Amino acid sequence: MELVSIEEIRDAASRVKGAAVRTPLLEQTWAPLWLKPESLQRIGAFKVRGAYNAIAALDEDRRARGVVAFSSGNHAQAVAYSAKRFGIPAVIIVPDVAPRAKVEATKALGAEVIEVPIDRQQSSALAVADERGLTFIPPYDHRDVIAGQGTVGLEIAEDLPDAGVVLVPLSGGGLASGVGTAIKALLPGAKVIGVEPELAADTAESLRAGRRIEWPMDLRARTGADGLRAQPSDLTFAHLQAVLDDVVTVSEEEIRESVRTLAHRARLIAEPSGATATAAYLFHRDALPPGKVVSVVSGGNLDPATLADLLA
């Protein structure tokens, strides 16, 4: 399987310039740690990079007809935001258990939102694409999406060329695939570590086995990190096998404590999914390789009640 190249990531950087924020790399005073706060994107998460790149890469006729996507929230907002910038229609399929803040934010961006049971998201999105002639923009299983997410790694390499370890949250694998590809191409001595919740650790098990092992959705849905309940596709798994040096799993309480630490010490609002990579640094630092550590804070979309509960 042909993997995404650094040239594709550089092309993506040119496309997303102006649509995605070039987030700063924040050196912390309370720990030898650098944070990449993708929570500062206009839609509150890194997903805008991949969604915008995928839509921008379409030919004008296909793009004009509109797009459809499925997502628990952040990819939904990313596609809706990108479609709005291009002035095209967007239909988003969301699970009926998605956080209300993310659903309402997607609607506010002008997208049509259809709620379905969590196990029918992809089939519903494909059906809508077929019925209405829309282009399906998957959350991670797409070369242009992976390349767009890879611009996070491109920026890390430019801003901290002596980085030794890059921590990236794991779910469907698009972010880790893209970031890992960029880091390995530009900083070959750096280690790329994937981080996922213990309650949705299908990727860790799969990489140990050397093949994809599927966990049922009812198992993966146990984690409070709702953005990390997906599992890799064949495409992203091939990338993860090539670019990840290790996977660290973290507990639910470690994730919650990391949300609190990021809020109180780094003054960043992170959703549980966004705080997961930092949890590996805070609680499993001894298991990490030596060197300067960068943690990707992948998103910060939280409803007020959940944020209050996490900070309590």
FIMARBA-471466 format. One record per residue: x, y, z of N, C-alpha, C in turn. Coordinates in pm, whole numbers, padded with zeros to 5 digits, always signed. Layout:
XYZXYZXYZ...
This chain:
+00084-00119+00000+00000+00000+00000+00088+00125+00000+00062+00218-00092+00139+00341-00100+00099+00435+00012+00198+00481+00087+00172+00569+00200+00180+00715+00157+00118+00801+00235+00122+00945+00209+00266+00993+00221+00305+01084+00134+00443+01134+00132+00452+01271+00197+00575+01311+00228+00597+01444+00284+00561+01550+00180+00574+01519+00052+00535+01615-00052+00385+01640-00049+00306+01536-00025+00161+01554-00014+00126+01640+00107+00201+01623+00215+00176+01704+00335+00212+01849+00309+00320+01872+00237+00358+02011+00203+00253+02074+00111+00199+01996+00018+00091+02047-00068-00031+02083+00017-00060+01998+00114-00174+02025+00202-00152+02154+00280-00029+02177+00326+00000+02300+00400-00031+02423+00317-00003+02416+00188-00034+02529+00099-00185+02548+00087-00260+02438+00081-00405+02447+00064-00473+02501+00189-00430+02455+00305-00502+02491+00428-00459+02625+00486-00355+02685+00430-00307+02813+00481-00421+02915+00477-00448+02976+00589-00556+03073+00599-00686+03014+00649-00710+02886+00617-00831+02819+00666-00805+02755+00801-00687+02697+00817-00646+02640+00945-00547+02733+01012-00557+02745+01143-00464+02827+01220-00330+02755+01232-00222+02829+01212-00089+02772+01239-00067+02786+01390-00103+02680+01463-00102+02690+01609+00041+02697+01662+00062+02771+01771+00197+02782+01828+00238+02655+01899+00367+02641+01919+00420+02534+02002+00459+02598+02135+00388+02561+02240+00398+02631+02368+00489+02557+02465+00605+02615+02495+00694+02558+02596+00636+02588+02733+00630+02486+02819+00571+02502+02952+00677+02538+03056+00636+02615+03157+00728+02650+03265+00723+02551+03380+00613+02474+03388+00593+02381+03499+00643+02241+03470+00688+02217+03346+00739+02085+03307+00820+02101+03179+00919+02014+03156+00993+02016+03029+00907+01955+02918+00809+02033+02875+00706+01984+02784+00665+02096+02691+00643+02060+02563+00590+02154+02464+00451+02106+02422+00356+02196+02418+00219+02163+02381+00184+02221+02244+00121+02142+02162+00073+02186+02031-00079+02199+02042-00132+02320+02070-00273+02335+02106-00367+02348+01986-00402+02234+01928-00497+02235+01818-00638+02273+01865-00656+02281+01995-00781+02333+02052-00802+02478+02014-00700+02547+01967-00710+02688+01927-00755+02706+01783-00778+02597+01712-00835+02610+01577-00972+02676+01584-01017+02736+01475-01145+02806+01476-01261+02714+01510-01249+02585+01478-01355+02491+01514-01317+02409+01637-01205+02447+01701-01168+02386+01828-01096+02254+01820-01052+02212+01700-00983+02083+01688-00905+02075+01558-00807+01984+01555-00720+01966+01439-00792+01923+01313-00912+01870+01327-00982+01808+01214-01001+01900+01095-00999+02030+01118-01018+02124+01007-00909+02109+00902-00791+02069+00943-00680+02056+00849-00710+01951+00742-00750+01832+00787-00777+01724+00692-00902+01746+00611-01009+01795+00677-01134+01817+00606-01119+01923+00498-01055+02033+00533-01040+02141+00435-00951+02096+00319-00842+02026+00351-00754+01979+00244-00827+01885+00148-00908+01795+00202-00979+01699+00118-01081+01769+00027-01150+01868+00081-01249+01941+00001-01179+02030-00102-01070+02094-00061-00995+02181-00153-00936+02103-00269-00905+01976-00247-00844+01894-00352-00944+01842-00455-01075+01855-00426-01177+01810-00522-01178+01899-00645-01220+01842-00760-01239+01929-00876-01362+02016-00853-01372+02126-00922-01474+02226-00893-01616+02172-00908-01640+02087-01006-01775+02033-01027-01818+01946-00910-01731+01856-00867-01765+01768-00754-01783+01849-00627-01695+01945-00606-01703+02026-00485-01834+02106-00481-01874+02160-00594-01994+02243-00598-02120+02165-00562-02121+02034-00588-02240+01954-00557-02257+01935-00407-02149+01949-00331-02158+01938-00186-02092+01813-00132-02088+01805+00001-02017+01697+00068-02102+01640+00181-02068+01519+00221-02133+01452+00334-02025+01386+00419-02047+01382+00549-01951+01321+00640-02023+01261+00758-01955+01174+00832-02008+01127+00960-01904+01155+01068-01952+01185+01189-01859+01222+01295-01931+01236+01427-01854+01213+01536-01909+01237+01669-01905+01384+01705-01839+01465+01624-01841+01607+01654-01733+01692+01589-01605+01660+01608-01500+01749+01560-01484+01744+01408-01488+01626+01349-01484+01617+01203-01610+01679+01144-01722+01663+01214-01847+01724+01171-01831+01875+01157-01778+01938+01261-01759+02082+01257-01656+02121+01152-01553+02039+01135-01449+02070+01038-01505+02070+00896-01585+01969+00863-01644+01962+00729-01745+02075+00709-01826+02100+00811-01924+02208+00801-01855+02343+00781-01751+02369+00858-01676+02494+00847-01612+02507+00708-01549+02399+00662-01481+02402+00533-01582+02422+00420-01695+02353+00429-01798+02369+00326-01851+02512+00324-01867+02570+00441-01915+02708+00449-01816+02803+00382-01686+02782+00403-01585+02867+00339-01590+02856+00188-01622+02737+00138-01632+02719-00007-01770+02754-00062-01867+02777+00028-02003+02810-00015-02077+02694-00078-02055+02573-00024-02118+02453-00077-02200+02386+00032-02299+02303-00005-02380+02235+00097-02303+02122+00166-02341+02099+00291-02280+01990+00369-02387+01920+00450-02384+01787+00447-02473+01705+00529-02384+01626+00625-02416+01631+00754-02334+01561+00853-02419+01459+00927-02373+01335+00927-02437+01227+01002-02367+01216+01137-02444+01230+01246-02384+01223+01379-02452+01113+01460-02379+01051+01553-02442+00951+01639-02537+01018+01736-02644+00949+01772-02743+01010+01861-02693+01024+02004-02568+00982+02031-02507+01001+02163-02398+01107+02160-02385+01178+02048-02281+01280+02037-02305+01394+02135-02198+01455+02187-02215+01570+02278-02297+01680+02212-02395+01733+02285-02485+01832+02227-02411+01957+02181-02306+01995+02254-02232+02116+02216-02174+02101+02076-02125+01981+02044-02066+01959+01912-02174+01956+01804-02288+01896+01835-02398+01890+01738-02449+02031+01708-02472+02111+01811-02524+02246+01791-02422+02333+01718-02295+02314+01747-02192+02391+01679-02188+02358+01530-02212+02232+01497-02215+02190+01356-02333+02255+01284-02449+02254+01348-02567+02319+01289-02543+02469+01270-02477+02531+01367-02453+02675+01360-02364+02712+01242-02285+02617+01194-02198+02641+01079-02272+02623+00946-02402+02593+00954-02483+02587+00833-02504+02449+00774-02453+02346+00839-02468+02211+00784-02604+02152+00821-02651+02063+00736-02769+01982+00769-02722+01864+00853-02782+01845+00970-02738+01740+01062-02845+01632+01071-02802+01506+01055-02892+01390+01066-02836+01300+01176-02917+01273+01278-02873+01189+01389-02919+01045+01369-02829+00950+01391-02858+00808+01373-02793+00730+01487-02831+00602+01508-02760+00519+01606-02611+00513+01574-02529+00499+01677-02385+00510+01662-02327+00409+01564-02389+00291+01551-02335+00188+01462-02384+00203+01317-02459+00310+01288-02511+00329+01152-02457+00457+01086-02357+00516+01146-02306+00644+01093-02253+00632+00950-02158+00540+00930-02094+00532+00800-02191+00487+00692-02272+00387+00720-02366+00339+00619-02466+00448+00582-02507+00527+00680-02601+00636+00653-02535+00744+00568-02410+00776+00597-02339+00877+00519-02322+00833+00374-02287+00707+00354-02269+00657+00217-02402+00655+00142-02510+00624+00212-02642+00624+00148-02681+00765+00104-02657+00863+00190-02688+01002+00155-02602+01048+00038-02476+01010+00037-02387+01047-00073-02441+00994-00205-02487+00870-00203-02540+00807-00325-02671+00872-00369-02759+00898-00273-02891+00954-00305-02883+01096-00358-02792+01175-00304-02788+01318-00337-02672+01358-00427-02585+01264-00461-02473+01297-00547-02366+01379-00478-02351+01359-00347-02252+01433-00269-02122+01353-00260-02013+01422-00232-01885+01356-00211-01866+01325-00064-01834+01201-00035-01813+01158+00103-01673+01198+00148-01665+01269+00261-01537+01308+00321-01521+01230+00451-01445+01121+00447-01431+01038+00568-01347+01107+00674-01363+01067+00800-01289+01133+00908-01140+01103+00911-01098+00991+00850-00955+00958+00855-00910+00868+00741-00999+00790+00682-00961+00690+00582-00953+00753+00442-00858+00846+00425-00848+00921+00299-00710+00985+00293-00643+00973+00181-00508+01027+00168-00503+01177+00195-00599+01251+00139-00596+01397+00156-00625+01437+00300-00708+01360+00369-00733+01386+00510-00606+01361+00591-00540+01250+00567-00415+01219+00638-00311+01327+00611-00299+01369+00485-00200+01472+00450-00232+01603+00521-00360+01638+00528-00397+01760+00598-00362+01754+00746-00391+01641+00809-00355+01627+00951-00204+01629+00970-00133+01584+00869+00013+01582+00876+00076+01719+00888+00000+01824+00853+00056+01959+00866+00084+01994+01012+00017+01927+01107+00051+01943+01249+00197+01902+01272+00235+01788+01218+00373+01741+01232+00472+01829+01160+00432+01879+01044+00518+01970+00968+00553+02093+01052+00454+02149+01119+00475+02268+01202+00560+02236+01325+00538+02120+01385+00620+02080+01501+00767+02071+01460+00793+02008+01346+00931+01991+01299+00996+02126+01271+00920+02220+01218+00975+02353+01189+01002+02432+01317+00912+02418+01416+00922+02500+01537+01014+02441+01644+01033+02309+01644+01121+02246+01743+01203+02137+01674+01304+02177+01596+01379+02077+01518+01459+01979+01601+01475+02006+01732+01545+01909+01817+01447+01832+01906+01320+01825+01867+01223+01744+01941+01269+01599+01943+01250+01534+02059+01291+01394+02072+01175+01297+02073+01059+01343+02122+00941+01258+02136+00817+01339+02099+00732+01282+02016+00605+01347+01982+00492+01253+02022+00404+01299+02111+00291+01221+02160+00165+01262+02082+00096+01163+02026-00020+01190+01943-00135+01099+01984-00257+01155+02005-00371+01067+02037-00405+00974+01921-00458+00857+01956-00490+00753+01858-00638+00720+01859-00695+00711+01741-00833+00663+01727-00844+00599+01589-00901+00674+01494-00903+00623+01357-00766+00623+01295-00678+00704+01350-00538+00701+01307-00497+00805+01206-00588+00892+01162-00552+00990+01061-00450+01091+01112-00469+01141+01233-00376+01239+01290-00240+01177+01313-00236+01062+01379-00108+00996+01406-00038+00955+01278-00113+00913+01177-00053+00876+01048+00015+00996+00984-00057+01109+00980-00002+01227+00916+00113+01288+00995+00094+01303+01125+00200+01359+01209+00324+01270+01204+00303+01139+01217+00415+01047+01213+00491+01052+01082+00418+01063+00971+00482+01071+00840+00570+01195+00832+00518+01309+00877+00596+01433+00872+00718+01428+00962+00698+01380+01085+00809+01375+01180+00919+01281+01133+00882+01164+01083+00983+01068+01038+01060+01119+00917+00993+01199+00832+01061+01254+00714+01155+01368+00751+01114+01450+00848+01189+01573+00878+01277+01562+01002+01236+01481+01098+01314+01461+01221+01332+01310+01243+01412+01246+01161+01420+01099+01166+01466+01043+01299+01531+01124+01381+01576+01074+01511+01470+01081+01619+01359+01149+01593+01253+01164+01693+01165+01040+01698+01111+01012+01815+01021+00900+01833+00876+00950+01832+00789+00878+01764+00647+00913+01758+00571+00807+01837+00502+00853+01941+00432+00763+02031+00282+00789+02022+00205+00687+01989+00060+00699+01990+00007+00678+02130-00102+00747+02163-00162+00735+02297-00311+00713+02281-00362+00610+02349-00506+00585+02342-00560+00542+02478-00690+00558+02500-00750+00516+02627-00741+00365+02645-00723+00321+02769-00722+00178+02797-00854+00114+02754-00964+00187+02764-01095+00131+02731-01123+00127+02581-01030+00179+02501-01044+00172+02355-00908+00146+02293-00839+00048+02348-00699+00022+02310-00686-00080+02199-00773-00072+02100-00768-00168+01989-00641-00151+01906-00591-00027+01891-00472-00007+01809-00349-00066+01876-00337-00048+02007-00223-00106+02078-00221-00258+02061-00337-00320+02075-00343-00466+02058-00314-00505+01914-00365-00428+01820-00345-00459+01678-00198-00448+01639-00131-00343+01685+00010-00327+01650+00095-00437+01712+00061-00480+01832+00135-00592+01893+00117-00720+01813-00003-00739+01760-00035-00861+01685+00012-00854+01540+00040-00733+01492+00081-00717+01352-00034-00723+01255-00155-00710+01303-00274-00711+01217-00387-00637+01290-00482-00589+01212-00593-00517+01272-00683-00611+01353-00707-00575+01478-00799-00649+01563-00912-00555+01601-01032-00590+01562-01146-00502+01585-01206-00524+01723-01234-00414+01790-01308-00416+01916-01451-00373+01886-01550-00439+01943-01689-00397+01921-01710-00255+01971-01803-00184+01907-01829-00045+01944-01870-00032+02091-01944-00132+02145-01987-00117+02284-01869-00117+02380-01756-00177+02341-01635-00171+02423-01567-00035+02407-01550+00007+02282-01481+00134+02256-01560+00253+02309-01691+00241+02314-01776+00352+02359-01769+00375+02509-01700+00287+02583-01691+00304+02728-01607+00424+02767-01511+00462+02683-01423+00572+02721-01496+00706+02714-01463+00794+02808-01518+00928+02806-01453+01017+02702-01345+00970+02642-01280+01043+02532-01355+01012+02404-01469+01081+02384-01561+01042+02276-01499+01056+02138-01396+01137+02122-01331+01150+01991-01234+01038+01961-01214+00945+02055-01117+00837+02036-01184+00700+02036-01306+00694+01986-01380+00568+01985-01375+00496+01851-01311+00555+01752-01299+00491+01621-01184+00392+01623-01167+00320+01513-01054+00230+01502-00992+00245+01363-00865+00212+01347-00796+00238+01220-00858+00163+01103-00842+00221+00985-00876+00154+00860-00751+00081+00810-00763+00009+00701-00645-00055+00643-00540+00051+00607-00586+00164+00553-00494+00270+00512-00421+00330+00630-00494+00370+00734-00426+00432+00847-00343+00330+00926-00389+00206+00934-00312+00106+01008-00177+00082+00941-00175+00083+00808-00047+00068+00737+00048+00182+00771-00006+00304+00781+00076+00417+00821+00126+00402+00964+00036+00363+01054+00075+00350+01195+00185+00246+01213+00175+00137+01139+00280+00036+01147+00415+00093+01104+00411+00187+01009+00535+00241+00953+00594+00354+01037+00510+00432+01105+00562+00555+01167+00558+00558+01320+00481+00470+01384+00476+00474+01530+00589+00390+01589+00653+00446+01691+00758+00372+01761+00702+00294+01879+00587+00337+01931+00527+00269+02045+00386+00325+02065+00308+00256+02150+00176+00304+02191+00169+00297+02342+00120+00403+02404+00097+00409+02549-00054+00418+02571-00104+00340+02665-00247+00349+02699-00263+00417+02834-00371+00493+02848-00394+00571+02970-00534+00544+03023-00549+00559+03154-00677+00531+03218-00772+00650+03208-00897+00626+03240-00996+00734+03238-00963+00842+03340-00919+00803+03459-00885+00903+03560-00760+00981+03519-00666+00916+03453-00547+00988+03405-00586+01091+03300-00681+01056+03215-00729+01152+03114-00798+01270+03182-00884+01240+03278-00956+01348+03349-00858+01440+03422-00760+01382+03488-00662+01464+03559-00581+01549+03462-00558+01498+03343-00484+01574+03242-00566+01693+03193-00698+01676+03180-00785+01789+03147-00768+01899+03253-00770+01858+03379-00756+01954+03488-00617+02022+03485-00513+01943+03463-00378+01999+03461-00362+02099+03346-00412+02065+03230-00401+02156+03116-00475+02287+03143-00589+02277+03209-00666+02398+03241-00594+02484+03344-00547+02421+03450-00490+02497+03561-00345+02539+03539-00266+02453+03473-00124+02482+03458-00091+02545+03323-00152+02494+03216-00122+02546+03082-00224+02647+03034-00333+02663+03110-00441+02756+03075-00501+02723+02938-00516+02593+02913-00577+02544+02789-00698+02458+02823-00807+02480+02752-00925+02396+02766-00912+02280+02667-00906+02160+02719-00895+02041+02635-01008+01946+02666-01070+01890+02564-01167+01784+02586-01089+01658+02622-01155+01555+02676-01081+01434+02713-00995+01378+02599-01049+01374+02478-00970+01325+02364-00846+01410+02345-00861+01540+02362-00749+01631+02341-00643+01623+02449-00680+01575+02567-00587+01566+02679-00518+01431+02689-00557+01337+02606-00509+01200+02620-00359+01188+02597-00305+01257+02497-00161+01248+02472-00082+01304+02590-00131+01414+02648-00062+01473+02763-00065+01380+02883-00170+01299+02894-00178+01202+03005-00061+01104+03000-00015+01070+02881+00100+00979+02871+00224+01044+02930+00239+01174+02909+00355+01245+02968+00341+01256+03119+00223+01292+03166+00203+01317+03309+00214+01191+03393+00168+01078+03339+00157+00957+03421+00246+00841+03375+00305+00852+03257+00387+00741+03207+00519+00792+03151+00568+00898+03210+00689+00960+03157+00808+00864+03159+00815+00779+03260+00928+00685+03269+00930+00586+03153+00816+00567+03089+00809+00472+02977+00844+00539+02844+00863+00671+02844+00891+00744+02721+01040+00750+02693+01078+00759+02567+01220+00774+02533+01272+00909+02581+01402+00926+02589+01458+01055+02630+01441+01161+02522+01453+01287+02563+01447+01396+02467+01333+01491+02496+01333+01603+02425+01227+01702+02441+01094+01643+02394+00991+01660+02476+00861+01597+02451+00760+01701+02402+00695+01669+02291+00584+01748+02239+00457+01667+02253+00352+01729+02306+00222+01662+02317+00120+01738+02232+00050+01666+02146-00053+01728+02064-00183+01733+02143-00230+01854+02172-00361+01874+02236-00460+01887+02122-00526+01778+02089-00595+01769+01960-00726+01845+01951-00790+01875+02066-00917+01947+02058-00964+01996+02193-01056+02091+02190-01107+02149+02314-01255+02177+02314-01332+02095+02244-01476+02117+02234-01550+02045+02345-01595+02121+02444-01663+02067+02560-01787+02150+02590-01895+02083+02630-02011+02160+02677-01983+02204+02821-02045+02314+02865-02014+02369+02998-02031+02270+03113-02135+02188+03106-02161+02094+03217-02049+01990+03228-02004+01938+03113-01896+01840+03114-01766+01903+03161-01739+02025+03117-01619+02093+03160-01621+02115+03312-01734+02159+03364-01745+02180+03509-01722+02051+03585-01776+01940+03533-01757+01810+03599-01610+01768+03597-01543+01788+03482-01405+01748+03472-01312+01831+03558-01346+01957+03576-01261+02045+03656-01288+02039+03805-01399+01974+03842-01437+01968+03984-01333+01891+04064
